[in-house]
Amino acid sequence: MFTTTVDGLPSRSFDADRQGPLSDIRVLDLSRLVAGNMLSHVLADFGADVIKVEHPDGGDDLRQWREQGHALHWKLYGRNKRSWALDLRHGPDLGRLLQMIPHCQVLIENFVPGGLEKFGLAPERLWSLNPALVLARISGWGQDGPYSNRPGFGTLVEAMSGFAYLNGFPDRPPSLPPLALADMVAGLYGASAVQTALRVAEKTGRGQCVDLSLFEPILSVIATEAAKSALTGEATLRAGNQSSHTAPRNVYLCADGRYLALSGSMQSMAMRLFDAIGRSDLKKDPRFMTNDARVEHRDELDKILASFIVSKTLKENLARFEEARVTAGPVCSVLDLLDHPYVKGRESLVRVPDAALGEVVMHNVVPRLSATPGELRRPAPAVGEHNQDIEQWLDKLAAKQDA
């Protein structure tokens, strides 16, 4: 069913019997959409038993992000998880969830602050059932502060955080990222925070709240701008593909219509670059001798580099810069990567079985651990696919406790 040949990508199978280093961790994921799914996705890839608690009617909203009718987002970020369909507004279902709390190490939620309490699941009640429980609370603006009760979608955060203001070209409006970047960054931060809290719980027997806003993680990525703005009293204007703190750095058109990305952010690299384009004289030019000077005169330097690069094809430019040990590379679409020798050789993308598509392409487990790697254990589940297994397991536990 693929419109592009992906036979060169390695094929992998799911195996539910594989074990990962987090196989003794059970996670209840009550979140929806991206940030929580990214957080639990990292834990699941390394063996955690992630149980997605979803509403029986439609499940996680991420399932509705579709391409040609297929829930590709869910297929990728729902992998290695189990689905437990519960309506938490229904008393017996809420009781089932509470029955599970003593047997879990982590609970993830992304309600507006106070939403968990409205279900009768305040942290104090959860800790009375399981004192070591780690509670990851994801929200747009955090559990406290003046914006805590506001809805917090990633788009709003990407705009208000300063990211969009920096992103794009100076003669065009601020540009939002083309993906759920704030959510993804927050989820990755959350995965490390949860594992830190688990380490503390192992030592002390006490759980804690991980207060994870969408705003603060993406702000941390551009936090040098806060230091700079405080120092200069000025906001950094968008610079397209250039940089406000190093030069040269840009994307350049080649003779064959393809694009090359180049960075000379290190002093030694800039000097090698000048030699590579046959302009060793620039090394002694006061405009280009230091990084500060190059940043000040970056447009002049860009014109020199652009005129050289556009005279050659991408292949010719890459060969020249590789020989000169200059940091340059091609601008690829993800479509290009499906047949790229690096991606195939590194096995960064793999093909896995899929009930609807036959196969689906997805990213491999990231990062790679040499001794205890993550595994592909199960495909993303259907809504409520594991209800019977989970509830039978709970009933057996209850019967043992009563015996």
C-alpha positions in Angstrom: 0.0 0.0 0.0 3.1 2.3 0.1 3.3 4.8 -2.7 7.1 5.0 -2.2 9.4 2.0 -2.2 10.7 1.4 1.3 12.1 -2.1 0.7 15.5 -0.9 1.7 14.4 -0.1 5.3 14.9 -2.9 7.7 11.9 -4.9 8.8 11.1 -5.5 12.4 8.4 -7.6 14.2 6.6 -7.0 17.5 7.2 -9.5 20.3 5.3 -9.0 23.5 7.6 -11.4 25.3 10.6 -9.1 25.0 11.7 -7.4 28.2 13.1 -3.9 28.7 14.9 -2.3 31.6 11.7 -0.7 32.9 9.7 -4.0 32.8 9.0 -3.7 36.6 7.3 -0.2 36.1 3.6 0.0 35.5 2.2 3.3 34.2 -1.4 4.5 34.1 -1.6 7.1 31.3 -4.8 9.1 31.5 -3.6 11.8 29.2 -4.7 12.7 25.7 -3.0 13.9 22.5 0.8 14.5 22.4 2.8 15.5 25.5 1.5 12.6 27.7 1.8 10.1 24.9 5.4 11.2 24.2 6.2 10.8 27.9 4.6 7.4 28.2 6.0 6.4 24.7 9.6 6.7 26.0 8.8 4.7 29.1 7.0 2.0 27.0 9.8 1.7 24.5 12.1 0.7 27.4 9.8 -1.9 28.7 7.3 -0.1 31.1 3.8 -1.6 31.1 2.0 1.5 29.9 -1.8 1.2 30.3 -3.7 3.9 28.3 -6.9 4.7 30.2 -9.2 5.9 27.4 -12.9 6.8 27.1 -14.8 3.8 25.5 -16.3 6.2 23.0 -13.4 7.0 20.6 -10.4 6.7 22.9 -7.4 9.1 22.9 -7.9 12.1 20.6 -4.6 11.3 19.0 -6.4 8.6 17.2 -8.3 11.3 15.2 -5.1 12.7 13.7 -5.3 10.8 10.4 -3.6 10.5 7.0 -5.7 9.0 4.2 -8.0 7.6 6.9 -5.2 6.0 8.9 -4.3 7.0 12.5 -0.5 7.2 11.9 0.2 9.4 14.9 -1.5 6.8 17.1 0.3 3.9 15.4 3.7 5.4 16.2 3.2 7.0 19.6 0.8 4.4 20.9 3.1 1.5 20.3 4.2 -0.8 23.2 1.1 0.3 25.2 -2.1 -1.5 26.3 -5.5 0.1 26.2 -8.0 0.0 29.0 -11.3 1.7 28.2 -12.9 3.3 31.2 -15.5 6.0 31.7 -14.2 7.7 34.8 -17.6 9.4 35.3 -19.1 6.0 35.8 -18.7 4.8 39.4 -17.7 1.2 38.7 -15.1 2.2 36.2 -13.6 4.8 38.6 -13.6 2.1 41.2 -11.6 -0.2 38.9 -9.1 2.6 38.3 -8.7 3.0 42.1 -8.2 -0.7 42.4 -5.3 -0.5 40.1 -3.5 2.4 41.9 -1.6 0.2 44.5 -0.1 -1.8 41.7 1.3 1.1 39.6 4.4 3.2 40.0 3.4 6.1 37.7 0.2 8.0 36.8 0.2 10.5 34.0 -2.6 13.1 33.4 -3.1 16.3 31.5 -6.4 17.7 32.7 -6.6 21.4 33.4 -5.3 21.8 36.9 -8.0 20.6 39.3 -9.5 18.2 36.8 -8.1 15.2 38.4 -9.5 16.3 41.8 -13.0 16.6 40.2 -12.9 12.9 39.5 -12.1 12.3 43.2 -8.5 11.5 42.4 -6.7 14.1 44.4 -3.0 13.3 45.0 -3.7 12.8 48.7 -6.2 10.1 47.9 -3.9 8.4 45.4 -1.0 8.5 47.9 -3.2 7.0 50.6 -3.6 4.0 48.3 0.1 4.0 47.1 2.5 6.3 48.9 5.3 5.7 46.4 3.2 6.7 43.3 4.8 9.2 41.0 2.1 11.6 39.6 3.0 13.4 36.4 0.7 16.3 35.9 0.9 17.9 32.5 -0.7 21.3 31.7 -0.2 24.3 29.5 1.0 26.7 32.2 1.7 24.6 35.3 -0.3 23.6 38.4 0.0 27.0 40.0 0.7 30.6 38.9 -1.7 33.2 37.3 -2.3 31.1 34.1 -2.9 27.8 35.8 -6.6 27.6 35.0 -6.3 28.6 31.4 -6.4 26.1 28.5 -2.8 25.4 27.4 -2.5 24.1 23.8 0.9 23.8 22.3 0.2 26.5 19.7 -0.5 29.1 22.4 2.7 28.1 24.2 4.9 28.1 21.1 3.6 31.7 20.4 3.9 33.1 24.0 7.2 31.4 24.8 9.1 33.5 22.3 9.8 30.5 20.0 7.5 31.7 17.2 8.8 35.3 17.4 12.3 33.9 16.7 11.2 31.5 14.0 11.0 32.6 10.4 12.3 35.5 8.3 12.5 39.1 9.3 10.2 40.3 6.5 7.5 37.8 7.4 5.2 37.2 10.4 6.4 35.0 13.2 6.2 31.3 12.3 4.8 28.4 14.3 6.5 25.1 14.1 4.9 22.6 11.6 4.4 20.0 14.4 3.5 19.8 18.0 6.9 20.9 19.1 6.1 22.2 22.6 4.2 19.0 23.5 7.1 16.8 22.2 9.7 18.7 24.1 7.6 18.6 27.3 7.1 14.9 26.9 10.8 14.3 26.6 11.5 16.4 29.7 8.7 14.6 31.5 10.2 11.2 30.8 13.5 12.1 32.5 11.6 13.8 35.4 9.5 10.7 36.0 12.5 8.4 36.0 14.2 10.8 38.5 11.1 10.7 40.7 11.0 6.9 40.5 14.6 6.8 41.7 13.7 8.9 44.7 10.6 6.7 45.4 12.9 3.6 45.3 15.1 5.2 48.0 12.4 6.8 50.2 9.2 4.9 49.5 7.5 8.3 48.8 6.1 9.5 45.5 5.7 13.1 44.4 4.1 15.3 41.8 5.9 16.1 38.6 4.5 19.5 37.7 5.2 19.6 33.9 4.0 22.7 32.0 4.3 22.9 28.2 5.6 26.5 28.5 8.7 26.0 30.5 10.4 23.2 28.5 10.2 25.0 25.2 11.3 28.2 27.0 14.4 26.4 28.3 15.4 25.6 24.7 15.7 29.3 23.8 16.6 30.5 27.3 19.8 32.1 26.1 17.5 34.7 24.5 16.3 35.7 27.9 19.8 36.3 29.1 20.6 38.2 25.9 17.4 40.4 26.1 18.0 41.2 29.7 21.5 42.3 28.8 20.7 44.3 25.7 17.2 45.4 26.3 16.2 44.3 22.8 14.3 41.4 21.3 16.2 39.3 18.8 14.5 39.6 15.4 13.9 36.6 13.2 16.9 35.8 11.0 15.5 33.0 8.8 18.1 30.3 8.6 20.8 32.5 9.8 21.9 32.8 13.4 22.0 35.8 15.8 25.1 34.5 17.6 27.2 32.7 14.9 28.1 33.1 11.3 28.1 31.8 8.7 25.0 29.6 9.0 22.4 29.3 6.3 20.7 27.2 3.6 22.0 27.8 0.1 20.6 27.0 -3.3 22.7 24.8 -5.6 23.0 24.7 -9.4 20.6 21.7 -9.6 17.8 23.4 -7.6 18.6 21.4 -4.4 19.7 23.0 -1.1 22.7 22.7 1.1 22.9 23.6 4.8 26.2 25.0 6.1 27.6 26.0 9.4 30.9 27.7 10.3 30.1 28.2 13.9 33.7 27.3 15.1 36.6 29.6 14.3 38.6 26.8 12.8 35.6 25.8 10.6 35.1 29.2 9.2 38.8 29.4 8.3 38.6 26.0 6.5 35.5 27.2 4.7 37.3 30.2 3.3 40.0 28.0 2.0 37.5 25.5 0.5 35.8 28.2 -1.6 39.2 29.6 -2.8 38.9 32.8 -0.7 41.7 32.5 1.8 42.0 36.2 1.7 38.8 36.4 3.8 40.7 35.0 6.7 42.5 38.4 6.9 39.5 40.5 6.1 38.5 42.5 9.3 34.9 41.9 8.5 35.3 38.1 8.8 38.3 37.5 11.0 36.2 36.7 14.2 32.8 35.3 15.0 31.6 38.7 16.3 32.7 40.4 13.1 31.1 37.7 10.9 27.8 38.1 12.7 27.9 41.8 12.2 28.6 41.4 8.5 26.7 38.1 8.0 24.7 39.4 5.0 27.9 40.3 3.1 29.5 36.9 3.9 26.3 35.2 2.8 26.4 36.7 -0.6 30.0 35.5 -1.1 29.0 31.9 0.0 25.8 31.9 -2.0 27.5 32.9 -5.2 30.0 30.1 -4.9 27.5 27.4 -3.9 25.0 28.2 -6.6 27.7 27.6 -9.3 27.8 23.9 -8.4 25.4 21.0 -7.9 24.6 19.7 -4.5 26.8 16.6 -5.1 29.7 18.8 -6.2 29.4 21.1 -3.2 29.2 18.2 -0.8 32.3 16.5 -2.3 34.3 19.7 -2.0 33.2 20.5 1.5 33.7 16.9 2.7 37.2 16.9 1.3 37.9 20.2 3.2 36.3 18.9 6.4 33.7 21.6 6.4 30.4 21.0 8.2 27.9 21.0 5.3 25.0 18.7 4.4 22.0 18.3 2.2 18.5 19.6 3.0 16.4 16.4 2.9 12.7 15.9 3.0 11.6 12.9 5.2 10.6 11.3 1.9 14.3 11.5 0.9 15.2 9.7 4.1 13.1 6.6 3.2 15.9 5.7 0.8 18.8 7.4 2.4 22.0 5.3 3.1 22.5 6.8 6.5 19.0 6.0 7.7 19.1 2.5 6.3 22.6 1.8 7.6 21.8 3.2 11.1 18.3 1.6 11.0 16.8 4.9 12.2 13.5 4.0 10.4 12.0 0.5 10.3 9.1 -1.3 8.8 6.7 -3.1 11.2 3.6 -5.2 10.6 0.3 -3.4 10.6 -3.2 -4.9 10.4 -4.6 -2.1 8.2 -1.7 -1.2 6.0 0.3 -4.4 5.9 3.3 -2.5 7.1 3.9 0.9 8.6 7.2 2.9 8.7 8.1 4.2 12.2 11.2 5.4 14.1 13.4 3.0 15.9 13.8 3.1 19.7 15.6 6.2 20.8 18.2 6.4 22.4 20.2 3.2 22.1 21.4 1.4 25.2 24.2 -1.0 24.7 23.3 -3.5 27.5 19.5 -3.0 28.0 18.0 -1.7 24.8 14.4 -0.8 24.3 12.3 -3.1 22.2 9.3 -3.2 19.9 6.9 -5.3 21.9 3.4 -4.6 20.6 1.6 -2.4 18.1 -0.6 0.5 19.2 -3.8 -1.0 20.6 -7.4 -0.6 19.6 -9.6 1.2 22.1 -10.2 -1.2 25.1 -8.2 -4.0 23.5 -6.7 -5.1 26.8 -9.7 -4.6 29.1 -10.2 -8.4 29.6 -6.6 -9.1 30.4 -6.2 -6.2 32.8 -9.5 -6.8 34.6 -8.9 -10.5 34.9 -5.5 -9.8 36.4 -7.1 -7.3 38.9 -9.7 -9.9 39.9 -6.9 -12.5 40.5 -5.1 -10.1 42.7 -8.2 -9.3 44.7 -9.0 -13.0 45.1 -5.5 -13.6 46.5 -5.9 -10.8 49.0 -9.2 -12.1 50.1 -7.9 -15.7 50.5 
